[in-house]
Amino acid sequence: MENDWKKIKTYTNAIQAEIVKQMLEENGIPAVALNKQDSSYLFGKIELYVSEGSIEVAERLIEESEGGF
């Protein structure tokens, strides 16, 4: 991951994080989900990153889509 990527959201649900990541990518915003959950007990966080130039658009898209979560 390059240096200009910034964390924009943190999730505890891996499926929700992947859905949001895919939604961003479908809208032309490359995104990375960094899973920091323990593999045995599934506690921890999943962090969603986008490039610094895409933060505003990504945050707007996430805000618009979160009505369904």
PDB file of N, CA, C, O and CB in Angstrom:
ATOM      1  N   MET A   1       0.857  -1.182   0.000  1.00  0.00           N
ATOM      2  CA  MET A   1       0.000   0.000   0.000  1.00  0.00           C
ATOM      3  C   MET A   1       0.894   1.233   0.000  1.00  0.00           C
ATOM      4  O   MET A   1       1.883   1.300   0.729  1.00  0.00           O
ATOM      5  CB  MET A   1      -0.970   0.005   1.232  1.00  0.00           C
ATOM      6  N   GLU A   2       0.533   2.193  -0.819  1.00  0.00           N
ATOM      7  CA  GLU A   2       1.336   3.401  -0.949  1.00  0.00           C
ATOM      8  C   GLU A   2       1.133   4.332   0.247  1.00  0.00           C
ATOM      9  O   GLU A   2       0.214   4.145   1.045  1.00  0.00           O
ATOM     10  CB  GLU A   2       0.989   4.128  -2.248  1.00  0.00           C
ATOM     11  N   ASN A   3       2.002   5.334   0.358  1.00  0.00           N
ATOM     12  CA  ASN A   3       1.988   6.239   1.503  1.00  0.00           C
ATOM     13  C   ASN A   3       0.805   7.181   1.547  1.00  0.00           C
ATOM     14  O   ASN A   3       0.498   7.706   2.617  1.00  0.00           O
ATOM     15  CB  ASN A   3       3.224   7.032   1.514  1.00  0.00           C
ATOM     16  N   ASP A   4       0.119   7.424   0.426  1.00  0.00           N
ATOM     17  CA  ASP A   4      -0.959   8.403   0.434  1.00  0.00           C
ATOM     18  C   ASP A   4      -2.324   7.795   0.750  1.00  0.00           C
ATOM     19  O   ASP A   4      -3.343   8.456   0.547  1.00  0.00           O
ATOM     20  CB  ASP A   4      -1.016   9.096  -0.895  1.00  0.00           C
ATOM     21  N   TRP A   5      -2.374   6.568   1.237  1.00  0.00           N
ATOM     22  CA  TRP A   5      -3.633   5.924   1.605  1.00  0.00           C
ATOM     23  C   TRP A   5      -3.968   6.271   3.046  1.00  0.00           C
ATOM     24  O   TRP A   5      -3.095   6.270   3.914  1.00  0.00           O
ATOM     25  CB  TRP A   5      -3.552   4.385   1.415  1.00  0.00           C
ATOM     26  N   LYS A   6      -5.238   6.569   3.296  1.00  0.00           N
ATOM     27  CA  LYS A   6      -5.692   6.963   4.630  1.00  0.00           C
ATOM     28  C   LYS A   6      -6.861   6.100   5.070  1.00  0.00           C
ATOM     29  O   LYS A   6      -7.700   5.709   4.259  1.00  0.00           O
ATOM     30  CB  LYS A   6      -6.089   8.447   4.655  1.00  0.00           C
ATOM     31  N   LYS A   7      -6.905   5.811   6.357  1.00  0.00           N
ATOM     32  CA  LYS A   7      -8.018   5.040   6.922  1.00  0.00           C
ATOM     33  C   LYS A   7      -9.238   5.944   6.996  1.00  0.00           C
ATOM     34  O   LYS A   7      -9.172   7.045   7.543  1.00  0.00           O
ATOM     35  CB  LYS A   7      -7.659   4.468   8.337  1.00  0.00           C
ATOM     36  N   ILE A   8     -10.358   5.474   6.440  1.00  0.00           N
ATOM     37  CA  ILE A   8     -11.566   6.285   6.474  1.00  0.00           C
ATOM     38  C   ILE A   8     -12.672   5.670   7.318  1.00  0.00           C
ATOM     39  O   ILE A   8     -13.616   6.364   7.697  1.00  0.00           O
ATOM     40  CB  ILE A   8     -12.066   6.505   5.083  1.00  0.00           C
ATOM     41  N   LYS A   9     -12.571   4.382   7.618  1.00  0.00           N
ATOM     42  CA  LYS A   9     -13.639   3.727   8.369  1.00  0.00           C
ATOM     43  C   LYS A   9     -13.083   2.476   9.031  1.00  0.00           C
ATOM     44  O   LYS A   9     -12.158   1.847   8.518  1.00  0.00           O
ATOM     45  CB  LYS A   9     -14.840   3.377   7.446  1.00  0.00           C
ATOM     46  N   THR A  10     -13.657   2.120  10.177  1.00  0.00           N
ATOM     47  CA  THR A  10     -13.287   0.898  10.889  1.00  0.00           C
ATOM     48  C   THR A  10     -14.547   0.077  11.124  1.00  0.00           C
ATOM     49  O   THR A  10     -15.586   0.612  11.509  1.00  0.00           O
ATOM     50  CB  THR A  10     -12.570   1.221  12.242  1.00  0.00           C
ATOM     51  N   TYR A  11     -14.445  -1.219  10.890  1.00  0.00           N
ATOM     52  CA  TYR A  11     -15.578  -2.135  11.050  1.00  0.00           C
ATOM     53  C   TYR A  11     -15.198  -3.271  11.984  1.00  0.00           C
ATOM     54  O   TYR A  11     -14.019  -3.573  12.168  1.00  0.00           O
ATOM     55  CB  TYR A  11     -16.035  -2.694   9.682  1.00  0.00           C
ATOM     56  N   THR A  12     -16.208  -3.896  12.570  1.00  0.00           N
ATOM     57  CA  THR A  12     -16.004  -5.130  13.315  1.00  0.00           C
ATOM     58  C   THR A  12     -16.592  -6.318  12.555  1.00  0.00           C
ATOM     59  O   THR A  12     -16.333  -7.470  12.902  1.00  0.00           O
ATOM     60  CB  THR A  12     -16.634  -5.025  14.713  1.00  0.00           C
ATOM     61  N   ASN A  13     -17.374  -6.038  11.529  1.00  0.00           N
ATOM     62  CA  ASN A  13     -18.011  -7.063  10.720  1.00  0.00           C
ATOM     63  C   ASN A  13     -17.289  -7.144   9.376  1.00  0.00           C
ATOM     64  O   ASN A  13     -17.334  -6.196   8.592  1.00  0.00           O
ATOM     65  CB  ASN A  13     -19.528  -6.762  10.524  1.00  0.00           C
ATOM     66  N   ALA A  14     -16.629  -8.258   9.108  1.00  0.00           N
ATOM     67  CA  ALA A  14     -15.845  -8.415   7.887  1.00  0.00           C
ATOM     68  C   ALA A  14     -16.709  -8.363   6.631  1.00  0.00           C
ATOM     69  O   ALA A  14     -16.276  -7.844   5.602  1.00  0.00           O
ATOM     70  CB  ALA A  14     -15.085  -9.722   7.927  1.00  0.00           C
ATOM     71  N   ILE A  15     -17.917  -8.891   6.705  1.00  0.00           N
ATOM     72  CA  ILE A  15     -18.806  -8.878   5.544  1.00  0.00           C
ATOM     73  C   ILE A  15     -19.214  -7.451   5.203  1.00  0.00           C
ATOM     74  O   ILE A  15     -19.211  -7.063   4.034  1.00  0.00           O
ATOM     75  CB  ILE A  15     -20.054  -9.741   5.804  1.00  0.00           C
ATOM     76  N   GLN A  16     -19.559  -6.679   6.209  1.00  0.00           N
ATOM     77  CA  GLN A  16     -19.938  -5.282   5.985  1.00  0.00           C
ATOM     78  C   GLN A  16     -18.772  -4.497   5.380  1.00  0.00           C
ATOM     79  O   GLN A  16     -18.968  -3.705   4.458  1.00  0.00           O
ATOM     80  CB  GLN A  16     -20.394  -4.628   7.308  1.00  0.00           C
ATOM     81  N   ALA A  17     -17.574  -4.714   5.894  1.00  0.00           N
ATOM     82  CA  ALA A  17     -16.394  -4.031   5.362  1.00  0.00           C
ATOM     83  C   ALA A  17     -16.172  -4.395   3.901  1.00  0.00           C
ATOM     84  O   ALA A  17     -15.844  -3.526   3.093  1.00  0.00           O
ATOM     85  CB  ALA A  17     -15.150  -4.383   6.187  1.00  0.00           C
ATOM     86  N   GLU A  18     -16.345  -5.657   3.553  1.00  0.00           N
ATOM     87  CA  GLU A  18     -16.151  -6.090   2.166  1.00  0.00           C
ATOM     88  C   GLU A  18     -17.226  -5.518   1.249  1.00  0.00           C
ATOM     89  O   GLU A  18     -16.931  -5.161   0.108  1.00  0.00           O
ATOM     90  CB  GLU A  18     -16.153  -7.618   2.079  1.00  0.00           C
ATOM     91  N   ILE A  19     -18.457  -5.424   1.722  1.00  0.00           N
ATOM     92  CA  ILE A  19     -19.528  -4.837   0.917  1.00  0.00           C
ATOM     93  C   ILE A  19     -19.218  -3.372   0.606  1.00  0.00           C
ATOM     94  O   ILE A  19     -19.376  -2.931  -0.533  1.00  0.00           O
ATOM     95  CB  ILE A  19     -20.885  -4.955   1.649  1.00  0.00           C
ATOM     96  N   VAL A  20     -18.782  -2.630   1.602  1.00  0.00           N
ATOM     97  CA  VAL A  20     -18.453  -1.220   1.398  1.00  0.00           C
ATOM     98  C   VAL A  20     -17.249  -1.089   0.470  1.00  0.00           C
ATOM     99  O   VAL A  20     -17.238  -0.227  -0.409  1.00  0.00           O
ATOM    100  CB  VAL A  20     -18.170  -0.524   2.748  1.00  0.00           C
ATOM    101  N   LYS A  21     -16.246  -1.926   0.654  1.00  0.00           N
ATOM    102  CA  LYS A  21     -15.065  -1.913  -0.220  1.00  0.00           C
ATOM    103  C   LYS A  21     -15.480  -2.142  -1.670  1.00  0.00           C
ATOM    104  O   LYS A  21     -15.036  -1.420  -2.563  1.00  0.00           O
ATOM    105  CB  LYS A  21     -14.041  -2.991   0.224  1.00  0.00           C
ATOM    106  N   GLN A  22     -16.323  -3.139  -1.911  1.00  0.00           N
ATOM    107  CA  GLN A  22     -16.776  -3.434  -3.272  1.00  0.00           C
ATOM    108  C   GLN A  22     -17.593  -2.284  -3.851  1.00  0.00           C
ATOM    109  O   GLN A  22     -17.467  -1.968  -5.034  1.00  0.00           O
ATOM    110  CB  GLN A  22     -17.603  -4.720  -3.288  1.00  0.00           C
ATOM    111  N   MET A  23     -18.429  -1.657  -3.029  1.00  0.00           N
ATOM    112  CA  MET A  23     -19.230  -0.517  -3.483  1.00  0.00           C
ATOM    113  C   MET A  23     -18.320   0.629  -3.923  1.00  0.00           C
ATOM    114  O   MET A  23     -18.564   1.258  -4.952  1.00  0.00           O
ATOM    115  CB  MET A  23     -20.188  -0.042  -2.363  1.00  0.00           C
ATOM    116  N   LEU A  24     -17.274   0.899  -3.146  1.00  0.00           N
ATOM    117  CA  LEU A  24     -16.333   1.956  -3.521  1.00  0.00           C
ATOM    118  C   LEU A  24     -15.647   1.630  -4.843  1.00  0.00           C
ATOM    119  O   LEU A  24     -15.521   2.489  -5.715  1.00  0.00           O
ATOM    120  CB  LEU A  24     -15.282   2.157  -2.417  1.00  0.00           C
ATOM    121  N   GLU A  25     -15.207   0.382  -4.983  1.00  0.00           N
ATOM    122  CA  GLU A  25     -14.517  -0.016  -6.209  1.00  0.00           C
ATOM    123  C   GLU A  25     -15.444   0.044  -7.421  1.00  0.00           C
ATOM    124  O   GLU A  25     -15.002   0.386  -8.518  1.00  0.00           O
ATOM    125  CB  GLU A  25     -13.948  -1.425  -6.059  1.00  0.00           C
ATOM    126  N   GLU A  26     -16.724  -0.285  -7.239  1.00  0.00           N
ATOM    127  CA  GLU A  26     -17.690  -0.183  -8.339  1.00  0.00           C
ATOM    128  C   GLU A  26     -17.893   1.270  -8.762  1.00  0.00           C
ATOM    129  O   GLU A  26     -18.304   1.537  -9.891  1.00  0.00           O
ATOM    130  CB  GLU A  26     -19.033  -0.801  -7.928  1.00  0.00           C
ATOM    131  N   ASN A  27     -17.607   2.200  -7.865  1.00  0.00           N
ATOM    132  CA  ASN A  27     -17.724   3.626  -8.158  1.00  0.00           C
ATOM    133  C   ASN A  27     -16.379   4.250  -8.540  1.00  0.00           C
ATOM    134  O   ASN A  27     -16.238   5.473  -8.535  1.00  0.00           O
ATOM    135  CB  ASN A  27     -18.306   4.355  -6.957  1.00  0.00           C
ATOM    136  N   GLY A  28     -15.401   3.420  -8.867  1.00  0.00           N
ATOM    137  CA  GLY A  28     -14.119   3.894  -9.365  1.00  0.00           C
ATOM    138  C   GLY A  28     -13.134   4.341  -8.299  1.00  0.00           C
ATOM    139  O   GLY A  28     -12.166   5.038  -8.605  1.00  0.00           O
ATOM    140  N   ILE A  29     -13.367   3.948  -7.046  1.00  0.00           N
ATOM    141  CA  ILE A  29     -12.466   4.329  -5.958  1.00  0.00           C
ATOM    142  C   ILE A  29     -11.742   3.075  -5.457  1.00  0.00           C
ATOM    143  O   ILE A  29     -12.359   2.234  -4.804  1.00  0.00           O
ATOM    144  CB  ILE A  29     -13.250   5.028  -4.792  1.00  0.00           C
ATOM    145  N   PRO A  30     -10.452   2.939  -5.751  1.00  0.00           N
ATOM    146  CA  PRO A  30      -9.708   1.796  -5.225  1.00  0.00           C
ATOM    147  C   PRO A  30      -9.714   1.826  -3.692  1.00  0.00           C
ATOM    148  O   PRO A  30      -9.503   2.874  -3.082  1.00  0.00           O
ATOM    149  CB  PRO A  30      -8.252   1.797  -5.763  1.00  0.00           C
ATOM    150  N   ALA A  31      -9.954   0.681  -3.090  1.00  0.00           N
ATOM    151  CA  ALA A  31     -10.027   0.593  -1.629  1.00  0.00           C
ATOM    152  C   ALA A  31      -9.336  -0.676  -1.166  1.00  0.00           C
ATOM    153  O   ALA A  31      -9.252  -1.663  -1.896  1.00  0.00           O
ATOM    154  CB  ALA A  31     -11.498   0.621  -1.140  1.00  0.00           C
ATOM    155  N   VAL A  32      -8.839  -0.628   0.072  1.00  0.00           N
ATOM    156  CA  VAL A  32      -8.174  -1.777   0.686  1.00  0.00           C
ATOM    157  C   VAL A  32      -8.791  -1.991   2.064  1.00  0.00           C
ATOM    158  O   VAL A  32      -8.913  -1.051   2.849  1.00  0.00           O
ATOM    159  CB  VAL A  32      -6.618  -1.561   0.785  1.00  0.00           C
ATOM    160  N   ALA A  33      -9.175  -3.223   2.352  1.00  0.00           N
ATOM    161  CA  ALA A  33      -9.661  -3.586   3.678  1.00  0.00           C
ATOM    162  C   ALA A  33      -8.539  -4.349   4.378  1.00  0.00           C
ATOM    163  O   ALA A  33      -8.121  -5.412   3.921  1.00  0.00           O
ATOM    164  CB  ALA A  33     -10.984  -4.444   3.598  1.00  0.00           C
ATOM    165  N   LEU A  34      -8.063  -3.804   5.476  1.00  0.00           N
ATOM    166  CA  LEU A  34      -6.983  -4.421   6.248  1.00  0.00           C
ATOM    167  C   LEU A  34      -7.603  -5.103   7.459  1.00  0.00           C
ATOM    168  O   LEU A  34      -8.064  -4.441   8.389  1.00  0.00           O
ATOM    169  CB  LEU A  34      -5.905  -3.363   6.685  1.00  0.00           C
ATOM    170  N   ASN A  35      -7.612  -6.437   7.437  1.00  0.00           N
ATOM    171  CA  ASN A  35      -8.254  -7.211   8.488  1.00  0.00           C
ATOM    172  C   ASN A  35      -7.280  -7.434   9.637  1.00  0.00           C
ATOM    173  O   ASN A  35      -6.272  -8.126   9.485  1.00  0.00           O
ATOM    174  CB  ASN A  35      -8.766  -8.556   7.942  1.00  0.00           C
ATOM    175  N   LYS A  36      -7.588  -6.844  10.784  1.00  0.00           N
ATOM    176  CA  LYS A  36      -6.749  -6.993  11.973  1.00  0.00           C
ATOM    177  C   LYS A  36      -7.452  -7.843  13.027  1.00  0.00           C
ATOM    178  O   LYS A  36      -7.133  -7.761  14.214  1.00  0.00           O
ATOM    179  CB  LYS A  36      -6.389  -5.615  12.555  1.00  0.00           C
ATOM    180  N   GLN A  37      -8.413  -8.661  12.587  1.00  0.00           N
ATOM    181  CA  GLN A  37      -9.130  -9.522  13.516  1.00  0.00           C
ATOM    182  C   GLN A  37      -8.315 -10.762  13.830  1.00  0.00           C
ATOM    183  O   GLN A  37      -7.569 -11.263  12.989  1.00  0.00           O
ATOM    184  CB  GLN A  37     -10.491  -9.914  12.948  1.00  0.00           C
ATOM    185  N   ASP A  38      -8.470 -11.248  15.055  1.00  0.00           N
ATOM    186  CA  ASP A  38      -7.886 -12.519  15.454  1.00  0.00           C
ATOM    187  C   ASP A  38      -8.612 -13.624  14.691  1.00  0.00           C
ATOM    188  O   ASP A  38      -9.843 -13.650  14.666  1.00  0.00           O
ATOM    189  CB  ASP A  38      -7.984 -12.735  17.008  1.00  0.00           C
ATOM    190  N   SER A  39      -7.876 -14.525  14.076  1.00  0.00           N
ATOM    191  CA  SER A  39      -8.503 -15.542  13.239  1.00  0.00           C
ATOM    192  C   SER A  39      -9.257 -16.605  14.030  1.00  0.00           C
ATOM    193  O   SER A  39     -10.145 -17.254  13.478  1.00  0.00           O
ATOM    194  CB  SER A  39      -7.464 -16.202  12.394  1.00  0.00           C
ATOM    195  N   SER A  40      -8.934 -16.801  15.297  1.00  0.00           N
ATOM    196  CA  SER A  40      -9.603 -17.820  16.091  1.00  0.00           C
ATOM    197  C   SER A  40     -10.884 -17.320  16.741  1.00  0.00           C
ATOM    198  O   SER A  40     -11.894 -18.024  16.763  1.00  0.00           O
ATOM    199  CB  SER A  40      -8.674 -18.330  17.146  1.00  0.00           C
ATOM    200  N   TYR A  41     -10.840 -16.112  17.264  1.00  0.00           N
ATOM    201  CA  TYR A  41     -11.957 -15.608  18.061  1.00  0.00           C
ATOM    202  C   TYR A  41     -12.699 -14.441  17.412  1.00  0.00           C
ATOM    203  O   TYR A  41     -13.714 -13.985  17.939  1.00  0.00           O
ATOM    204  CB  TYR A  41     -11.460 -15.187  19.407  1.00  0.00           C
ATOM    205  N   LEU A  42     -12.203 -13.955  16.278  1.00  0.00           N
ATOM    206  CA  LEU A  42     -12.832 -12.897  15.494  1.00  0.00           C
ATOM    207  C   LEU A  42     -13.112 -11.623  16.291  1.00  0.00           C
ATOM    208  O   LEU A  42     -14.153 -10.989  16.114  1.00  0.00           O
ATOM    209  CB  LEU A  42     -14.112 -13.407  14.911  1.00  0.00           C
ATOM    210  N   PHE A  43     -12.190 -11.257  17.158  1.00  0.00           N
ATOM    211  CA  PHE A  43     -12.276  -9.950  17.782  1.00  0.00           C
ATOM    212  C   PHE A  43     -11.217  -9.070  17.134  1.00  0.00           C
ATOM    213  O   PHE A  43     -10.200  -9.565  16.647  1.00  0.00           O
ATOM    214  CB  PHE A  43     -12.084 -10.036  19.337  1.00  0.00           C
ATOM    215  N   GLY A  44     -11.455  -7.790  17.129  1.00  0.00           N
ATOM    216  CA  GLY A  44     -10.549  -6.859  16.483  1.00  0.00           C
ATOM    217  C   GLY A  44     -11.282  -6.048  15.440  1.00  0.00           C
ATOM    218  O   GLY A  44     -12.513  -6.046  15.396  1.00  0.00           O
ATOM    219  N   LYS A  45     -10.549  -5.375  14.620  1.00  0.00           N
ATOM    220  CA  LYS A  45     -11.130  -4.428  13.674  1.00  0.00           C
ATOM    221  C   LYS A  45     -10.702  -4.728  12.243  1.00  0.00           C
ATOM    222  O   LYS A  45      -9.666  -5.348  12.003  1.00  0.00           O
ATOM    223  CB  LYS A  45     -10.736  -3.009  14.046  1.00  0.00           C
ATOM    224  N   ILE A  46     -11.521  -4.275  11.300  1.00  0.00           N
ATOM    225  CA  ILE A  46     -11.180  -4.266   9.888  1.00  0.00           C
ATOM    226  C   ILE A  46     -11.133  -2.800   9.489  1.00  0.00           C
ATOM    227  O   ILE A  46     -12.125  -2.085   9.636  1.00  0.00           O
ATOM    228  CB  ILE A  46     -12.217  -5.095   9.011  1.00  0.00           C
ATOM    229  N   GLU A  47      -9.992  -2.347   8.985  1.00  0.00           N
ATOM    230  CA  GLU A  47      -9.814  -0.947   8.624  1.00  0.00           C
ATOM    231  C   GLU A  47      -9.941  -0.795   7.118  1.00  0.00           C
ATOM    232  O   GLU A  47      -9.383  -1.585   6.356  1.00  0.00           O
ATOM    233  CB  GLU A  47      -8.447  -0.417   9.113  1.00  0.00           C
ATOM    234  N   LEU A  48     -10.679   0.226   6.691  1.00  0.00           N
ATOM    235  CA  LEU A  48     -10.885   0.495   5.275  1.00  0.00           C
ATOM    236  C   LEU A  48     -10.072   1.720   4.872  1.00  0.00           C
ATOM    237  O   LEU A  48     -10.187   2.783   5.481  1.00  0.00           O
ATOM    238  CB  LEU A  48     -12.389   0.704   4.962  1.00  0.00           C
ATOM    239  N   TYR A  49      -9.249   1.556   3.836  1.00  0.00           N
ATOM    240  CA  TYR A  49      -8.351   2.613   3.368  1.00  0.00           C
ATOM    241  C   TYR A  49      -8.681   2.993   1.929  1.00  0.00           C
ATOM    242  O   TYR A  49      -9.053   2.146   1.118  1.00  0.00           O
ATOM    243  CB  TYR A  49      -6.879   2.165   3.478  1.00  0.00           C
ATOM    244  N   VAL A  50      -8.537   4.291   1.626  1.00  0.00           N
ATOM    245  CA  VAL A  50      -8.617   4.795   0.258  1.00  0.00           C
ATOM    246  C   VAL A  50      -7.482   5.796   0.070  1.00  0.00           C
ATOM    247  O   VAL A  50      -6.878   6.252   1.040  1.00  0.00           O
ATOM    248  CB  VAL A  50     -10.018   5.453  -0.036  1.00  0.00           C
ATOM    249  N   SER A  51      -7.199   6.132  -1.185  1.00  0.00           N
ATOM    250  CA  SER A  51      -6.141   7.119  -1.434  1.00  0.00           C
ATOM    251  C   SER A  51      -6.608   8.485  -0.948  1.00  0.00           C
ATOM    252  O   SER A  51      -7.802   8.779  -0.910  1.00  0.00           O
ATOM    253  CB  SER A  51      -5.767   7.174  -2.948  1.00  0.00           C
ATOM    254  N   GLU A  52      -5.652   9.293  -0.583  1.00  0.00           N
ATOM    255  CA  GLU A  52      -5.947  10.599   0.002  1.00  0.00           C
ATOM    256  C   GLU A  52      -6.826  11.457  -0.908  1.00  0.00           C
ATOM    257  O   GLU A  52      -7.671  12.202  -0.411  1.00  0.00           O
ATOM    258  CB  GLU A  52      -4.655  11.333   0.304  1.00  0.00           C
ATOM    259  N   GLY A  53      -6.647  11.372  -2.209  1.00  0.00           N
ATOM    260  CA  GLY A  53      -7.431  12.162  -3.147  1.00  0.00           C
ATOM    261  C   GLY A  53      -8.872  11.707  -3.290  1.00  0.00           C
ATOM    262  O   GLY A  53      -9.691  12.421  -3.868  1.00  0.00           O
ATOM    263  N   SER A  54      -9.194  10.525  -2.770  1.00  0.00           N
ATOM    264  CA  SER A  54     -10.548   9.963  -2.900  1.00  0.00           C
ATOM    265  C   SER A  54     -11.356  10.023  -1.611  1.00  0.00           C
ATOM    266  O   SER A  54     -12.493   9.552  -1.576  1.00  0.00           O
ATOM    267  CB  SER A  54     -10.462   8.533  -3.359  1.00  0.00           C
ATOM    268  N   ILE A  55     -10.796  10.588  -0.560  1.00  0.00           N
ATOM    269  CA  ILE A  55     -11.439  10.538   0.754  1.00  0.00           C
ATOM    270  C   ILE A  55     -12.824  11.173   0.744  1.00  0.00           C
ATOM    271  O   ILE A  55     -13.778  10.568   1.233  1.00  0.00           O
ATOM    272  CB  ILE A  55     -10.569  11.233   1.784  1.00  0.00           C
ATOM    273  N   GLU A  56     -12.951  12.368   0.201  1.00  0.00           N
ATOM    274  CA  GLU A  56     -14.244  13.068   0.249  1.00  0.00           C
ATOM    275  C   GLU A  56     -15.333  12.303  -0.480  1.00  0.00           C
ATOM    276  O   GLU A  56     -16.434  12.144   0.046  1.00  0.00           O
ATOM    277  CB  GLU A  56     -14.114  14.460  -0.351  1.00  0.00           C
ATOM    278  N   VAL A  57     -15.045  11.829  -1.677  1.00  0.00           N
ATOM    279  CA  VAL A  57     -16.038  11.083  -2.451  1.00  0.00           C
ATOM    280  C   VAL A  57     -16.380   9.771  -1.746  1.00  0.00           C
ATOM    281  O   VAL A  57     -17.549   9.392  -1.668  1.00  0.00           O
ATOM    282  CB  VAL A  57     -15.520  10.807  -3.882  1.00  0.00           C
ATOM    283  N   ALA A  58     -15.368   9.082  -1.236  1.00  0.00           N
ATOM    284  CA  ALA A  58     -15.588   7.812  -0.552  1.00  0.00           C
ATOM    285  C   ALA A  58     -16.455   8.000   0.686  1.00  0.00           C
ATOM    286  O   ALA A  58     -17.380   7.220   0.914  1.00  0.00           O
ATOM    287  CB  ALA A  58     -14.253   7.175  -0.167  1.00  0.00           C
ATOM    288  N   GLU A  59     -16.173   9.018   1.485  1.00  0.00           N
ATOM    289  CA  GLU A  59     -16.968   9.264   2.686  1.00  0.00           C
ATOM    290  C   GLU A  59     -18.416   9.587   2.333  1.00  0.00           C
ATOM    291  O   GLU A  59     -19.333   9.162   3.035  1.00  0.00           O
ATOM    292  CB  GLU A  59     -16.360  10.408   3.501  1.00  0.00           C
ATOM    293  N   ARG A  60     -18.628  10.332   1.252  1.00  0.00           N
ATOM    294  CA  ARG A  60     -19.990  10.661   0.825  1.00  0.00           C
ATOM    295  C   ARG A  60     -20.731   9.396   0.385  1.00  0.00           C
ATOM    296  O   ARG A  60     -21.888   9.196   0.752  1.00  0.00           O
ATOM    297  CB  ARG A  60     -19.964  11.697  -0.326  1.00  0.00           C
ATOM    298  N   LEU A  61     -20.068   8.545  -0.400  1.00  0.00           N
ATOM    299  CA  LEU A  61     -20.686   7.300  -0.851  1.00  0.00           C
ATOM    300  C   LEU A  61     -21.025   6.390   0.327  1.00  0.00           C
ATOM    301  O   LEU A  61     -22.094   5.780   0.354  1.00  0.00           O
ATOM    302  CB  LEU A  61     -19.759   6.571  -1.825  1.00  0.00           C
ATOM    303  N   ILE A  62     -20.118   6.298   1.301  1.00  0.00           N
ATOM    304  CA  ILE A  62     -20.363   5.456   2.470  1.00  0.00           C
ATOM    305  C   ILE A  62     -21.543   5.996   3.261  1.00  0.00           C
ATOM    306  O   ILE A  62     -22.407   5.232   3.693  1.00  0.00           O
ATOM    307  CB  ILE A  62     -19.108   5.377   3.363  1.00  0.00           C
ATOM    308  N   GLU A  63     -21.584   7.305   3.451  1.00  0.00           N
ATOM    309  CA  GLU A  63     -22.674   7.929   4.209  1.00  0.00           C
ATOM    310  C   GLU A  63     -24.016   7.655   3.525  1.00  0.00           C
ATOM    311  O   GLU A  63     -25.002   7.342   4.192  1.00  0.00           O
ATOM    312  CB  GLU A  63     -22.440   9.461   4.348  1.00  0.00           C
ATOM    313  N   GLU A  64     -24.051   7.771   2.200  1.00  0.00           N
ATOM    314  CA  GLU A  64     -25.279   7.519   1.453  1.00  0.00           C
ATOM    315  C   GLU A  64     -25.709   6.062   1.537  1.00  0.00           C
ATOM    316  O   GLU A  64     -26.905   5.772   1.574  1.00  0.00           O
ATOM    317  CB  GLU A  64     -25.096   7.916   0.004  1.00  0.00           C
ATOM    318  N   SER A  65     -24.758   5.151   1.569  1.00  0.00           N
ATOM    319  CA  SER A  65     -25.088   3.726   1.561  1.00  0.00           C
ATOM    320  C   SER A  65     -25.385   3.163   2.948  1.00  0.00           C
ATOM    321  O   SER A  65     -25.995   2.099   3.048  1.00  0.00           O
ATOM    322  CB  SER A  65     -23.960   2.953   0.946  1.00  0.00           C
ATOM    323  N   GLU A  66     -24.979   3.831   4.005  1.00  0.00           N
ATOM    324  CA  GLU A  66     -25.140   3.254   5.341  1.00  0.00           C
ATOM    325  C   GLU A  66     -26.577   3.216   5.823  1.00  0.00           C
ATOM    326  O   GLU A  66     -26.838   2.648   6.883  1.00  0.00           O
ATOM    327  CB  GLU A  66     -24.322   4.020   6.320  1.00  0.00           C
ATOM    328  N   GLY A  67     -27.495   3.777   5.114  1.00  0.00           N
ATOM    329  CA  GLY A  67     -28.894   3.636   5.473  1.00  0.00           C
ATOM    330  C   GLY A  67     -29.338   2.190   5.433  1.00  0.00           C
ATOM    331  O   GLY A  67     -30.302   1.815   6.100  1.00  0.00           O
ATOM    332  N   GLY A  68     -28.630   1.362   4.643  1.00  0.00           N
ATOM    333  CA  GLY A  68     -28.985  -0.049   4.525  1.00  0.00           C
ATOM    334  C   GLY A  68     -28.309  -0.953   5.537  1.00  0.00           C
ATOM    335  O   GLY A  68     -28.597  -2.149   5.572  1.00  0.00           O
ATOM    336  N   PHE A  69     -27.401  -0.408   6.379  1.00  0.00           N
ATOM    337  CA  PHE A  69     -26.686  -1.243   7.353  1.00  0.00           C
ATOM    338  C   PHE A  69     -27.238  -1.057   8.728  1.00  0.00           C
ATOM    339  O   PHE A  69     -26.758  -1.680   9.675  1.00  0.00           O
ATOM    340  CB  PHE A  69     -25.208  -0.931   7.354  1.00  0.00           C
TER     341      PHE A  69
END
